Amino acid sequence: MAVGIDIMKNYGVDSKIGMIISTIMGSTETTLYTIAIYTSVVSIKKTRGVLKAALIGDVIGMLTAVVFWQFLS
């Protein structure tokens, strides 16, 4: 989070890197929250598979953000 804020302060929120980092932050911020809610509601004790799936989703979200803003900018 601090790295994203630093990037936005240095390059501005309307720059290409600012748009990319804000999209990445938005797509990855709910990972731990989703894991906590999902595992507590369904009563899953072993979260290794859920964590792997969430991290794979985060990587896909990051790559998608970069590609998306490359085409729009």
C-alpha positions in Angstrom: 0.0 0.0 0.0 2.8 2.4 0.9 4.6 1.7 -2.4 1.4 2.5 -4.3 1.0 5.8 -2.5 4.6 6.7 -3.1 4.3 6.0 -6.8 1.2 8.2 -7.0 2.9 11.0 -5.1 6.0 10.9 -7.4 4.2 10.3 -10.8 0.7 11.6 -10.2 -2.6 9.7 -10.2 -3.3 10.6 -13.8 -0.1 9.2 -15.2 0.1 5.8 -16.9 1.9 4.2 -13.9 -0.5 5.9 -11.5 -3.5 4.3 -13.4 -1.7 0.9 -13.4 -0.9 1.0 -9.7 -4.4 2.1 -8.7 -6.0 -0.7 -10.7 -3.6 -3.2 -9.2 -4.3 -2.0 -5.7 -8.0 -2.2 -6.3 -7.8 -5.7 -7.6 -5.5 -7.1 -4.9 -6.8 -5.4 -1.7 -9.7 -7.8 -1.1 -7.6 -11.0 -1.3 -7.0 -11.4 2.4 -10.5 -10.2 3.2 -12.1 -12.6 0.8 -10.0 -15.5 2.2 -11.0 -14.7 5.7 -14.7 -14.4 5.0 -14.8 -17.4 2.7 -13.0 -19.7 5.0 -14.9 -18.7 8.1 -18.4 -19.0 6.5 -17.7 -22.4 4.9 -15.6 -23.5 7.9 -12.5 -24.5 5.9 -9.5 -25.2 8.1 -6.8 -25.8 5.5 -6.5 -22.5 3.5 -3.5 -23.5 1.4 -5.6 -24.1 -1.8 -7.6 -21.0 -1.3 -4.5 -18.9 -0.8 -2.9 -20.3 -4.0 -6.0 -19.5 -6.0 -6.2 -16.0 -4.6 -2.6 -15.3 -5.3 -2.9 -16.6 -8.9 -5.9 -14.3 -9.3 -3.8 -11.4 -8.0 -1.1 -12.1 -10.6 -3.7 -12.3 -13.3 -5.2 -9.0 -12.1 -1.8 -7.3 -12.2 -1.0 -8.5 -15.7 -4.5 -7.5 -16.9 -4.1 -4.0 -15.4 -0.8 -3.4 -17.2 -2.2 -4.7 -20.5 -5.4 -2.7 -20.1 -3.7 0.6 -19.4 -1.1 0.0 -22.2 -4.0 -0.1 -24.7 -5.9 2.9 -23.2 -3.0 5.2 -22.8 
